[in-house]
Amino acid sequence: MSQPLTEARLTVARPWAMPSDDVLAHLEADAGGLRTAEAAERLEIAGPNRLPEPERKPGWLRFLAHFNDTLIYILLGAAVIKALMGDWLDFWVIMVVAIINAVIGYVQEGRAEKALAGIRGMLSADAGARRDGGWVTVPAADLVPGDVVRLMPGDKVPADLRLLQAHQLRIDEAALTGESVPSSKTTDPVDADAGVGDRGSMAFSGTIVSAGQGRGVVTATGPTTELGRIQSLADEADALDTPLTRQLDSFGRVLTVVILGMAAVMLMIGRFLHGMPFDELISAAIGFAVAAIPEGLPALVTITLAIGVQQMARHNAITRKLPAVEALGSVTTVCSDKTGTLTRNEMTVRHIVTPLAEYDVTGLGYAPEGEIVRAGTQGTDAAPRGDLAAILAIATLCNDAHIVQGDDGTWSLVGEPTEGALKAVAIKGGVGSAGGRRVAVIPFDSANKLMATLNEGARSGGEAGEVSRAILVKGAPDRLLERSLTQRGADGSEPLDLARWDAAVAALSGQGLRVLAAARKPVRATTEEFGLDDLVDLEFIGLWGIVDPPRPEAVEAIADCHAAGIRVKMITGDHAGTALAIAHEMGLAGADAEVLTGAELEALTQEQLREVVRDVDVYARTSPEHKIRIVRALQSHGEVVAMTGDGVNDAPALTRADVGIAMGIKGTEATKEAAEFVLADDNFATIRSAIAEGRRIYDNLRKSIVFLLPTNGAQSLVILVAVVFGLALPLTSVQVLWVNMVTAVTLSLALAYEPAERGIMRRPPRATGGPIIDRGELGFILVVSLLIGGAAMGVFYGVAATGADIEVARTEAVLMLAFGQLAFLFNCRFLSRSSLTIDVLRGNRTVWWSAIALVVLQLIYTYVPFMNVLFESRPVPAASWILPVLVSIGIFLAVEVLKAVIRARQRSSPAAAALKAGS
């Protein structure tokens, strides 16, 4: 009596290393398939063949998360106190400010993460399975371990299969492994430690059958497949906070402590030194807290980043997650996939070797644009040489691919990449497939590693209408050389020079090229069919050297990244030799660079990898786990890591990296959803532009913060001085909020449009560990706060001394603060140089629109009746605007003097002197 099935008995460890009969025996199945009742029983145990839905936070919870900020806590606390005191106007003003900030953050967050949904979308919808002794179509979700599934060209593999039969079966696994060429499959077991790309006896869920036929037994479904394992990696690889997020959080915590501490001191001084009434003192403390909190900062950061999103979109970099805009500017290392990212993912013939000569081929990809030139010469021959024409004829006739031109003028491939490369080079050489009727064919077989066709064509030099037939062969050089007896010489066939061809194959392989060979054999004109036994005594025609070529623009972009202090590392699933050759060609690695393979990386502990990770620039035959380990090892050194990719195998590492960048054209949906950025043009050079844009955005964001904080500093200083000295308050809490918001919404945004500083990509990445505002800038902000705050107090008490109502004096103080900030805006346009230049008036039209908006809002604040009620303002004569304007001009000049002093001090510092001496 058989034992009941369990989950453990339906799980096969390393099925690729076991004979297929043993896998069937372990699963208690056979090649005839399962009975429907058996499948139903196994479905209850193994569960459906689908990837589990992740838990999602409800929308209301994601909205409330935007209130999870220490500075917002203080605002909400102030609102609660105002409600308890019955001051509902102030309560609602404060609440509206907090809610607006949350709404902006929620909207800009955009759609939620869909990386796992994108991976789920790769699964097949149905499958051809053998049930009850016959072939039936079943939903892929109902497949179970032990099911026998058949595969046909174009099928999406529905589950992980141990192959039972494989007839010329090739599967495109690029999305899973990064391999640019379809993988040939056999039924033979492979080494137990083989990586995913080397498991030739397996077919993996989500990959696509390119050619041939096969059958396999299901060994894993749903979350236990390779695809499911990648999903779990993506789920576990939590995204990191960006450098800016960490800096703002730290800044907020420090500012909170300072604000609460100063408010407590102010309360004690006001109560015990001046005996102020409790209600008045609480209002003053709340006014101080509200004044000190830069509540416009979240909106300022969000809107500045949103503007950056628009700018990046113009450079074909589409931003999915707002904070990543700034993070890209702080990147220190870019980890890039090779296939489709640094390279075109379009196989191209680079070199041709015949018995008589060697040729170089120009042009990239499948577009038949370029020429074939003899090595060492600058031009082509007037007509194709005989040796070249012969190998090009085989390239186009012994070929099942087609190159087609779309309506938009772009060329695309129908067929396999390698055959597409051969078809393209034949067209470049002026050799077409016309007149070469195919009579019979032996399709490519991974066991024989060759393809052969019997073709009929006009006999060269013969009588009109006389025809000839020949067997044309292409395949692995070693297989064709062992079947060849002669080679095509200048005067016809000559003995095969085996040593010369072995050296040529080694030379091409050493350049990272995939090498294919061509041979032919004339046959009688009456021959109608042929077999493998006929492929002997061939005439060897030559070799093709094929490569997935680098993007020319990527070579320049890598050089620019190096000049900007950014390391570029290639992490690919391709072979080590190919990866290193491409890295050399792109200037990514030096002549003595080493490759770290996945097997070597597997043998290293994480600590050992951490020691070498910065010195290795090329990683080959890597798996998704390896990519995550590399990213983590780099991050342990404080590196800000950007990871690029286009396959589902890249999704976990993109999630873990500080910045994930997906290819928009050839990238899988899962990769796009896991990334912070999607490149609309699949161009690595776009990353360079996006990094420069990120640096510009961060520069402008810091300018905006340096500009915004003196508003809060000046207002809190005004209230603090008034309480400490027992004076009338120059501002109410709602007036404080008005000044904060009106300057943040108008003037602060103007700096977001500042153009990039000169040499922005010739300076090293900024350090990410320090505060967003350093000590020097903090001192600068404090001095400017004293200038603007002192001016506001002077205007308030001066106007009040004339006998004017306190509301009129406060209105004048608000005008003074607004115009003082407007003057300071022009100081902030050039923080590192003087603003006493005509350049300060041009280059950024938004500054002038912001100034006009500020004036209009102040007119509304001053003269519109309902605003007078809401904010306790009063209309003032037109002449009353003159004093704030004149004082603001004085503030501008005073700040310029301060900037000149700071520049002089920096020039005389020991570091500056050492730098000058070194230069």
ZAMARGU-4260 file (C-alpha; in steps of 0.2 Angstrom, whole numbers, plus 5000, padded with zeros to 4 digits):
<rodrens>
0) 5000/5000/5000 | 5008/5017/4995 | 5011/5030/5007 | 5000/5046/5006 | 5008/5060/4997
5) 5016/5075/5006 | 5023/5091/5002 | 5041/5085/5005 | 5038/5070/4993 | 5032/5083/4979
10) 5048/5093/4981 | 5064/5088/4971 | 5081/5094/4977 | 5092/5099/4962 | 5082/5089/4949
15) 5094/5096/4935 | 5108/5084/4942 | 5097/5069/4943 | 5092/5057/4928 | 5075/5060/4922
20) 5069/5043/4927 | 5074/5046/4945 | 5065/5063/4945 | 5049/5054/4939 | 5052/5040/4952
25) 5054/5053/4966 | 5038/5062/4961 | 5029/5045/4959 | 5024/5049/4941 | 5028/5043/4924
30) 5030/5049/4906 | 5012/5045/4903 | 5006/5059/4914 | 4994/5060/4929 | 4976/5055/4931
35) 4964/5069/4935 | 4961/5063/4952 | 4979/5062/4956 | 4982/5080/4950 | 4968/5086/4961
40) 4975/5078/4976 | 4992/5085/4972 | 4985/5102/4970 | 4978/5102/4987 | 4995/5098/4994
45) 5006/5109/4983 | 4994/5124/4980 | 4990/5133/4964 | 5004/5137/4952 | 5003/5155/4954
50) 5014/5168/4964 | 5006/5174/4980 | 4999/5191/4981 | 5008/5203/4993 | 5000/5211/5008
55) 4996/5229/5003 | 4993/5243/5015 | 4976/5251/5013 | 4975/5269/5005 | 4970/5277/5021
60) 4985/5270/5030 | 4997/5276/5017 | 4989/5293/5018 | 4991/5294/5037 | 5010/5289/5035
65) 5013/5306/5028 | 5009/5313/5045 | 5023/5302/5053 | 5036/5316/5054 | 5042/5324/5070
70) 5040/5342/5064 | 5022/5338/5059 | 5019/5331/5076 | 5023/5348/5084 | 5011/5356/5072
75) 4997/5344/5076 | 5001/5347/5095 | 4999/5366/5092 | 4983/5363/5084 | 4976/5352/5098
80) 4981/5366/5111 | 4972/5379/5100 | 4957/5368/5100 | 4957/5366/5119 | 4958/5385/5120
85) 4943/5387/5109 | 4954/5396/5096 | 4946/5387/5081 | 4952/5399/5067 | 4970/5396/5072
90) 4966/5377/5074 | 4960/5376/5056 | 4973/5386/5048 | 4986/5374/5056 | 4977/5359/5051
95) 4975/5364/5033 | 4993/5367/5032 | 4997/5349/5039 | 4984/5341/5028 | 4990/5350/5012
100) 5007/5343/5015 | 5000/5325/5017 | 4990/5327/5001 | 5005/5332/4991 | 5015/5318/4998
105) 5002/5305/4995 | 4998/5311/4977 | 5017/5312/4972 | 5019/5294/4979 | 5010/5289/4964
110) 5004/5271/4961 | 5010/5258/4974 | 5024/5246/4971 | 5019/5233/4958 | 5036/5223/4956
115) 5028/5207/4962 | 5013/5210/4951 | 5024/5212/4936 | 5033/5196/4940 | 5016/5187/4941
120) 5012/5194/4924 | 5026/5183/4917 | 5017/5167/4921 | 5009/5157/4907 | 4990/5157/4906
125) 4988/5139/4901 | 4998/5123/4897 | 4997/5107/4887 | 4998/5093/4900 | 4996/5075/4898
130) 4981/5069/4909 | 4972/5052/4909 | 4983/5046/4894 | 4979/5061/4882 | 4985/5078/4879
135) 4974/5092/4886 | 4975/5111/4889 | 4974/5115/4907 | 4975/5132/4916 | 4993/5134/4921
140) 4988/5138/4939 | 4982/5119/4940 | 4998/5112/4936 | 5006/5101/4950 | 5023/5092/4953
145) 5022/5076/4942 | 5013/5083/4928 | 5020/5080/4911 | 5020/5096/4900 | 5024/5098/4881
150) 5033/5113/4874 | 5032/5121/4857 | 5040/5136/4849 | 5033/5152/4856 | 5026/5144/4871
155) 5029/5152/4888 | 5035/5139/4900 | 5022/5137/4913 | 5032/5129/4928 | 5049/5123/4932
160) 5052/5107/4921 | 5064/5093/4922 | 5066/5089/4903 | 5061/5071/4898 | 5063/5075/4879
165) 5072/5089/4870 | 5072/5089/4851 | 5082/5104/4845 | 5075/5113/4860 | 5081/5131/4863
170) 5074/5143/4876 | 5076/5161/4878 | 5081/5164/4896 | 5087/5182/4894 | 5074/5189/4906
175) 5079/5176/4920 | 5098/5174/4917 | 5104/5189/4906 | 5110/5177/4892 | 5108/5186/4876
180) 5108/5169/4866 | 5094/5156/4868 | 5100/5142/4879 | 5101/5124/4871 | 5092/5111/4881
185) 5096/5092/4883 | 5090/5079/4894 | 5107/5075/4901 | 5110/5079/4920 | 5122/5093/4924
190) 5133/5097/4939 | 5123/5099/4955 | 5132/5116/4958 | 5128/5122/4941 | 5121/5140/4940
195) 5103/5144/4933 | 5111/5148/4916 | 5120/5131/4915 | 5106/5120/4920 | 5103/5113/4902
200) 5091/5099/4908 | 5078/5112/4915 | 5065/5123/4908 | 5061/5138/4919 | 5044/5146/4922
205) 5041/5162/4913 | 5054/5159/4899 | 5050/5157/4881 | 5053/5143/4869 | 5063/5149/4854
210) 5064/5133/4844 | 5062/5115/4844 | 5050/5104/4854 | 5051/5096/4871 | 5043/5087/4886
215) 5046/5089/4904 | 5039/5084/4921 | 5034/5098/4933 | 5046/5099/4947 | 5041/5116/4955
220) 5026/5127/4954 | 5021/5144/4960 | 5033/5151/4974 | 5045/5136/4973 | 5050/5140/4955
225) 5065/5150/4950 | 5053/5164/4946 | 5045/5163/4963 | 5062/5163/4972 | 5066/5179/4963
230) 5049/5186/4969 | 5054/5182/4987 | 5071/5190/4985 | 5062/5206/4978 | 5050/5205/4993
235) 5064/5203/5006 | 5075/5216/4998 | 5068/5231/5006 | 5071/5248/4998 | 5082/5259/5007
240) 5079/5277/5012 | 5087/5290/5000 | 5102/5300/5007 | 5090/5316/5007 | 5077/5307/5017
245) 5089/5302/5030 | 5096/5319/5031 | 5079/5327/5032 | 5074/5315/5046 | 5090/5319/5056
250) 5087/5337/5053 | 5069/5336/5059 | 5074/5327/5075 | 5087/5340/5079 | 5076/5354/5075
255) 5062/5347/5086 | 5073/5345/5101 | 5079/5363/5099 | 5062/5370/5096 | 5054/5361/5111
260) 5069/5366/5122 | 5068/5385/5118 | 5049/5385/5120 | 5051/5378/5137 | 5064/5391/5142
265) 5053/5405/5134 | 5038/5398/5145 | 5048/5399/5161 | 5055/5416/5157 | 5038/5423/5153
270) 5029/5416/5167 | 5042/5418/5181 | 5051/5433/5176 | 5037/5444/5168 | 5022/5436/5176
275) 5013/5435/5159 | 4995/5428/5159 | 4995/5409/5156 | 4983/5410/5140 | 4994/5424/5132
280) 5010/5414/5136 | 5003/5398/5129 | 4998/5408/5113 | 5016/5415/5112 | 5024/5398/5114
285) 5013/5391/5101 | 5017/5405/5090 | 5036/5402/5093 | 5034/5384/5089 | 5024/5387/5073
290) 5037/5401/5068 | 5052/5389/5071 | 5044/5375/5062 | 5048/5375/5043 | 5031/5368/5039
295) 5033/5373/5021 | 5049/5362/5020 | 5040/5346/5015 | 5030/5355/5002 | 5046/5363/4996
300) 5055/5347/4995 | 5041/5338/4986 | 5038/5352/4973 | 5056/5354/4970 | 5058/5335/4967
305) 5042/5335/4956 | 5050/5349/4945 | 5065/5338/4944 | 5054/5324/4938 | 5048/5334/4923
310) 5066/5340/4919 | 5072/5321/4919 | 5057/5316/4908 | 5064/5328/4895 | 5080/5318/4895
315) 5070/5301/4893 | 5072/5296/4912 | 5055/5293/4919 | 5054/5294/4938 | 5042/5282/4947
320) 5047/5287/4965 | 5049/5305/4969 | 5064/5305/4982 | 5075/5295/4970 | 5077/5311/4960
325) 5089/5318/4972 | 5096/5301/4977 | 5103/5299/4959 | 5113/5314/4961 | 5123/5306/4976
330) 5127/5290/4967 | 5144/5284/4969 | 5143/5267/4960 | 5133/5261/4945 | 5131/5242/4944
335) 5125/5239/4926 | 5119/5223/4918 | 5127/5220/4901 | 5115/5213/4889 | 5103/5227/4883
340) 5110/5240/4895 | 5128/5242/4890 | 5126/5233/4875 | 5112/5233/4861 | 5106/5215/4864
345) 5107/5214/4845 | 5120/5201/4839 | 5132/5208/4826 | 5146/5200/4816 | 5162/5210/4820
350) 5175/5199/4811 | 5176/5187/4796 | 5191/5175/4793 | 5193/5166/4777 | 5207/5155/4771
355) 5213/5170/4761 | 5210/5185/4772 | 5203/5193/4787 | 5189/5206/4787 | 5181/5219/4799
360) 5163/5223/4798 | 5156/5240/4803 | 5138/5244/4808 | 5129/5239/4824 | 5113/5228/4827
365) 5102/5221/4814 | 5101/5236/4803 | 5110/5231/4787 | 5120/5247/4787 | 5139/5246/4787
370) 5152/5239/4776 | 5165/5225/4776 | 5183/5230/4774 | 5198/5220/4773 | 5208/5221/4790
375) 5221/5234/4789 | 5213/5244/4775 | 5201/5259/4774 | 5189/5254/4761 | 5180/5239/4753
380) 5184/5231/4737 | 5175/5236/4721 | 5166/5219/4721 | 5165/5205/4734 | 5180/5194/4733
385) 5176/5175/4730 | 5181/5170/4747 | 5170/5183/4755 | 5155/5180/4744 | 5156/5161/4748
390) 5155/5164/4767 | 5141/5177/4765 | 5131/5165/4754 | 5131/5152/4768 | 5127/5166/4780
395) 5111/5170/4771 | 5106/5153/4764 | 5109/5142/4779 | 5098/5153/4789 | 5080/5153/4795
400) 5080/5172/4802 | 5072/5187/4793 | 5076/5205/4795 | 5062/5217/4792 | 5060/5235/4792
405) 5045/5243/4801 | 5035/5258/4796 | 5046/5269/4807 | 5061/5264/4798 | 5069/5253/4812
410) 5075/5236/4808 | 5069/5221/4819 | 5073/5202/4819 | 5061/5188/4816 | 5071/5173/4822
415) 5086/5169/4833 | 5099/5183/4837 | 5114/5174/4830 | 5105/5170/4813 | 5100/5188/4813
420) 5118/5194/4814 | 5123/5182/4799 | 5108/5188/4789 | 5113/5207/4792 | 5131/5204/4787
425) 5126/5196/4771 | 5116/5211/4766 | 5130/5222/4770 | 5141/5212/4758 | 5128/5213/4745
430) 5124/5195/4745 | 5105/5191/4745 | 5096/5175/4747 | 5088/5176/4730 | 5092/5162/4718
435) 5096/5150/4732 | 5081/5138/4733 | 5082/5127/4748 | 5079/5109/4744 | 5081/5101/4761
440) 5087/5105/4779 | 5095/5098/4794 | 5089/5109/4808 | 5101/5115/4822 | 5103/5102/4835
445) 5112/5105/4852 | 5120/5088/4851 | 5128/5091/4834 | 5130/5109/4836 | 5127/5113/4817
450) 5114/5117/4804 | 5114/5111/4786 | 5104/5115/4771 | 5104/5108/4753 | 5103/5123/4741
455) 5101/5124/4723 | 5108/5139/4713 | 5115/5144/4696 | 5131/5136/4691 | 5145/5149/4691
460) 5152/5150/4673 | 5140/5137/4666 | 5128/5137/4652 | 5112/5147/4654 | 5099/5137/4665
465) 5112/5125/4671 | 5110/5122/4690 | 5121/5115/4704 | 5117/5110/4722 | 5128/5111/4737
470) 5126/5107/4756 | 5129/5123/4766 | 5134/5120/4784 | 5136/5132/4799 | 5140/5128/4817
475) 5153/5126/4831 | 5170/5127/4823 | 5176/5111/4832 | 5162/5101/4824 | 5164/5108/4807
480) 5183/5106/4807 | 5182/5088/4812 | 5171/5085/4797 | 5181/5095/4784 | 5195/5089/4773
485) 5199/5104/4763 | 5198/5123/4763 | 5194/5136/4750 | 5210/5143/4743 | 5214/5155/4730
490) 5215/5142/4716 | 5201/5131/4723 | 5202/5118/4736 | 5218/5115/4746 | 5222/5104/4761
495) 5214/5110/4778 | 5227/5120/4789 | 5220/5115/4805 | 5233/5124/4816 | 5229/5140/4808
500) 5210/5138/4811 | 5213/5133/4829 | 5223/5149/4831 | 5210/5160/4823 | 5196/5152/4834
505) 5207/5156/4849 | 5210/5173/4844 | 5192/5178/4841 | 5187/5169/4857 | 5200/5179/4866
510) 5191/5195/4861 | 5175/5189/4869 | 5167/5185/4852 | 5156/5170/4849 | 5163/5160/4835
515) 5154/5151/4821 | 5161/5142/4806 | 5155/5139/4788 | 5158/5125/4777 | 5151/5118/4761
520) 5150/5102/4750 | 5145/5101/4732 | 5133/5087/4727 | 5125/5080/4712 | 5112/5091/4704
525) 5099/5077/4706 | 5102/5076/4725 | 5085/5078/4734 | 5089/5074/4752 | 5104/5071/4764
530) 5108/5066/4782 | 5122/5069/4795 | 5132/5055/4787 | 5134/5065/4771 | 5142/5079/4781
535) 5160/5073/4779 | 5174/5079/4768 | 5168/5096/4769 | 5177/5111/4761 | 5180/5124/4776
540) 5175/5141/4771 | 5179/5152/4786 | 5174/5159/4803 | 5162/5173/4809 | 5166/5182/4825
545) 5150/5188/4833 | 5146/5199/4848 | 5132/5209/4856 | 5141/5226/4853 | 5142/5240/4866
550) 5132/5255/4864 | 5144/5269/4857 | 5135/5282/4868 | 5137/5271/4883 | 5156/5271/4881
555) 5156/5290/4882 | 5144/5290/4897 | 5155/5278/4907 | 5170/5290/4904 | 5159/5304/4910
560) 5154/5294/4925 | 5173/5291/4929 | 5177/5309/4928 | 5163/5313/4940 | 5170/5301/4953
565) 5157/5287/4949 | 5163/5269/4947 | 5154/5258/4935 | 5153/5239/4938 | 5147/5226/4925
570) 5136/5212/4933 | 5130/5200/4920 | 5125/5182/4918 | 5136/5180/4902 | 5152/5171/4902
575) 5168/5178/4909 | 5178/5180/4893 | 5164/5189/4884 | 5160/5201/4899 | 5179/5205/4901
580) 5181/5209/4882 | 5166/5220/4882 | 5172/5229/4898 | 5189/5232/4890 | 5181/5239/4874
585) 5170/5251/4884 | 5184/5258/4895 | 5175/5250/4910 | 5190/5240/4916 | 5209/5241/4914
590) 5220/5230/4905 | 5224/5220/4921 | 5206/5219/4927 | 5200/5203/4934 | 5183/5195/4933
595) 5174/5187/4948 | 5162/5173/4942 | 5146/5168/4951 | 5155/5151/4956 | 5169/5161/4964
600) 5158/5173/4972 | 5147/5159/4980 | 5163/5153/4988 | 5166/5169/4997 | 5158/5174/5013
605) 5149/5191/5014 | 5164/5198/5024 | 5176/5192/5011 | 5166/5199/4997 | 5165/5215/5006
610) 5184/5216/5006 | 5186/5214/4987 | 5170/5221/4980 | 5177/5239/4977 | 5192/5232/4967
615) 5182/5221/4955 | 5173/5229/4941 | 5167/5214/4931 | 5156/5200/4938 | 5151/5186/4926
620) 5139/5171/4927 | 5129/5179/4942 | 5112/5175/4949 | 5099/5186/4957 | 5106/5182/4974
625) 5124/5187/4969 | 5118/5204/4963 | 5110/5207/4979 | 5126/5202/4989 | 5136/5213/4978
630) 5125/5228/4981 | 5124/5225/5000 | 5143/5223/5000 | 5145/5240/4991 | 5133/5248/5003
635) 5142/5242/5018 | 5156/5254/5012 | 5144/5268/5012 | 5142/5268/4993 | 5126/5275/4986
640) 5123/5261/4973 | 5112/5263/4957 | 5108/5246/4949 | 5102/5245/4931 | 5094/5230/4922
645) 5081/5224/4910 | 5077/5206/4915 | 5066/5199/4929 | 5083/5192/4937 | 5088/5210/4940
650) 5072/5215/4950 | 5078/5210/4967 | 5094/5219/4966 | 5085/5235/4959 | 5074/5234/4974
655) 5088/5233/4986 | 5099/5246/4978 | 5098/5265/4983 | 5092/5269/4965 | 5085/5256/4953
660) 5085/5260/4935 | 5076/5249/4922 | 5076/5249/4903 | 5060/5255/4896 | 5060/5247/4879
665) 5067/5230/4882 | 5064/5229/4901 | 5052/5217/4908 | 5037/5224/4917 | 5043/5217/4933
670) 5059/5226/4931 | 5051/5242/4928 | 5039/5241/4943 | 5054/5237/4954 | 5064/5252/4949
675) 5064/5270/4954 | 5068/5276/4936 | 5064/5269/4919 | 5074/5274/4904 | 5063/5277/4889
680) 5077/5275/4877 | 5086/5261/4885 | 5102/5272/4883 | 5115/5270/4897 | 5120/5288/4892
685) 5103/5294/4899 | 5110/5289/4916 | 5124/5301/4915 | 5111/5315/4911 | 5100/5310/4925
690) 5114/5310/4937 | 5119/5327/4932 | 5101/5332/4934 | 5100/5324/4951 | 5115/5334/4956
695) 5107/5350/4950 | 5091/5346/4959 | 5101/5343/4976 | 5111/5359/4974 | 5095/5369/4971
700) 5086/5360/4985 | 5100/5365/4997 | 5099/5383/4991 | 5080/5383/4994 | 5083/5376/5012
705) 5096/5389/5015 | 5084/5402/5009 | 5069/5396/5018 | 5076/5393/5035 | 5080/5412/5039
710) 5061/5415/5037 | 5058/5403/5052 | 5073/5409/5061 | 5068/5428/5059 | 5050/5425/5065
715) 5055/5414/5080 | 5068/5426/5085 | 5055/5440/5085 | 5043/5431/5096 | 5057/5425/5108
720) 5064/5442/5110 | 5047/5449/5113 | 5043/5436/5127 | 5060/5437/5135 | 5059/5456/5137
725) 5041/5457/5140 | 5036/5466/5125 | 5021/5466/5114 | 5021/5451/5101 | 5025/5458/5083
730) 5016/5443/5075 | 5002/5431/5079 | 5003/5412/5076 | 4992/5413/5060 | 5003/5428/5053
735) 5018/5417/5056 | 5010/5403/5046 | 5005/5415/5032 | 5023/5421/5030 | 5030/5404/5030
740) 5018/5397/5017 | 5018/5412/5006 | 5037/5413/5004 | 5038/5394/5003 | 5025/5393/4989
745) 5032/5407/4979 | 5050/5412/4982 | 5057/5395/4987 | 5051/5387/4971 | 5060/5399/4961
750) 5077/5392/4966 | 5071/5375/4959 | 5073/5381/4942 | 5091/5387/4944 | 5102/5380/4930
755) 5116/5368/4934 | 5132/5375/4941 | 5148/5375/4930 | 5158/5358/4931 | 5144/5349/4940
760) 5150/5332/4932 | 5168/5336/4936 | 5166/5335/4955 | 5166/5320/4966 | 5149/5313/4973
765) 5144/5322/4989 | 5146/5314/5005 | 5130/5307/5011 | 5133/5304/5030 | 5134/5323/5035
770) 5119/5335/5039 | 5110/5343/5025 | 5115/5360/5033 | 5134/5361/5038 | 5140/5372/5052
775) 5146/5386/5040 | 5129/5387/5032 | 5120/5386/5049 | 5130/5401/5055 | 5126/5410/5039
780) 5107/5406/5042 | 5108/5413/5060 | 5116/5429/5054 | 5103/5432/5040 | 5089/5427/5053
785) 5096/5441/5064 | 5096/5453/5050 | 5079/5450/5044 | 5071/5447/5061 | 5080/5463/5068
790) 5073/5473/5053 | 5055/5466/5056 | 5056/5470/5075 | 5063/5488/5071 | 5048/5491/5059
795) 5035/5484/5071 | 5041/5494/5086 | 5045/5509/5075 | 5027/5510/5068 | 5019/5506/5085
800) 5029/5520/5093 | 5020/5532/5081 | 5003/5528/5089 | 4997/5516/5076 | 4986/5502/5080
805) 4995/5485/5084 | 4986/5477/5069 | 4994/5490/5058 | 5011/5488/5065 | 5010/5469/5063
810) 5004/5471/5045 | 5020/5482/5042 | 5031/5468/5051 | 5023/5455/5039 | 5028/5466/5024
815) 5045/5468/5031 | 5048/5449/5033 | 5041/5445/5015 | 5051/5459/5006 | 5067/5454/5017
820) 5065/5436/5010 | 5063/5443/4993 | 5079/5452/4994 | 5088/5437/5002 | 5082/5426/4987
825) 5094/5436/4975 | 5108/5433/4988 | 5104/5414/4987 | 5105/5412/4968 | 5124/5412/4969
830) 5129/5406/4986 | 5147/5403/4981 | 5150/5419/4972 | 5144/5437/4973 | 5126/5442/4968
835) 5132/5460/4964 | 5131/5455/4945 | 5120/5457/4931 | 5118/5438/4930 | 5108/5439/4946
840) 5094/5447/4935 | 5094/5434/4921 | 5095/5415/4918 | 5080/5411/4928 | 5063/5419/4923
845) 5054/5410/4937 | 5062/5422/4950 | 5053/5437/4943 | 5036/5427/4942 | 5039/5422/4960
850) 5042/5440/4965 | 5026/5446/4956 | 5016/5432/4965 | 5023/5437/4982 | 5018/5455/4979
855) 5001/5451/4973 | 4998/5439/4988 | 5004/5453/5000 | 4992/5465/4992 | 4978/5452/4995
860) 4984/5450/5013 | 4984/5468/5016 | 4968/5475/5007 | 4956/5461/5005 | 4943/5462/5019
865) 4941/5443/5023 | 4960/5441/5024 | 4960/5455/5036 | 4948/5445/5047 | 4957/5428/5045
870) 4974/5435/5048 | 4971/5451/5058 | 4979/5462/5045 | 4974/5480/5041 | 4975/5491/5025
875) 4990/5503/5026 | 4994/5518/5015 | 5004/5515/4999 | 5018/5525/5007 | 5020/5513/5021
880) 5027/5500/5008 | 5042/5511/5005 | 5051/5508/5022 | 5051/5488/5020 | 5057/5490/5002
885) 5072/5501/5007 | 5076/5490/5022 | 5076/5475/5011 | 5089/5483/4999 | 5100/5486/5015
890) 5098/5467/5020 | 5103/5462/5002 | 5119/5473/5003 | 5123/5467/5021 | 5121/5448/5016
895) 5133/5451/5001 | 5146/5458/5013 | 5144/5443/5024 | 5146/5431/5008 | 5162/5441/5004
900) 5169/5438/5021 | 5165/5420/5020 | 5173/5418/5003 | 5189/5427/5009 | 5190/5415/5025
905) 5188/5400/5014 | 5202/5406/5002 | 5214/5408/5016 | 5210/5392/5025 | 5224/5379/5026
910) 5214/5367/5015 | 5212/5380/5001 | 5230/5385/5002 | 5235/5366/5000 | 5224/5364/4986
915) 5231/5380/4977 | 5249/5374/4980 | 5245/5357/4973 | 5237/5364/4958
</rodrens>
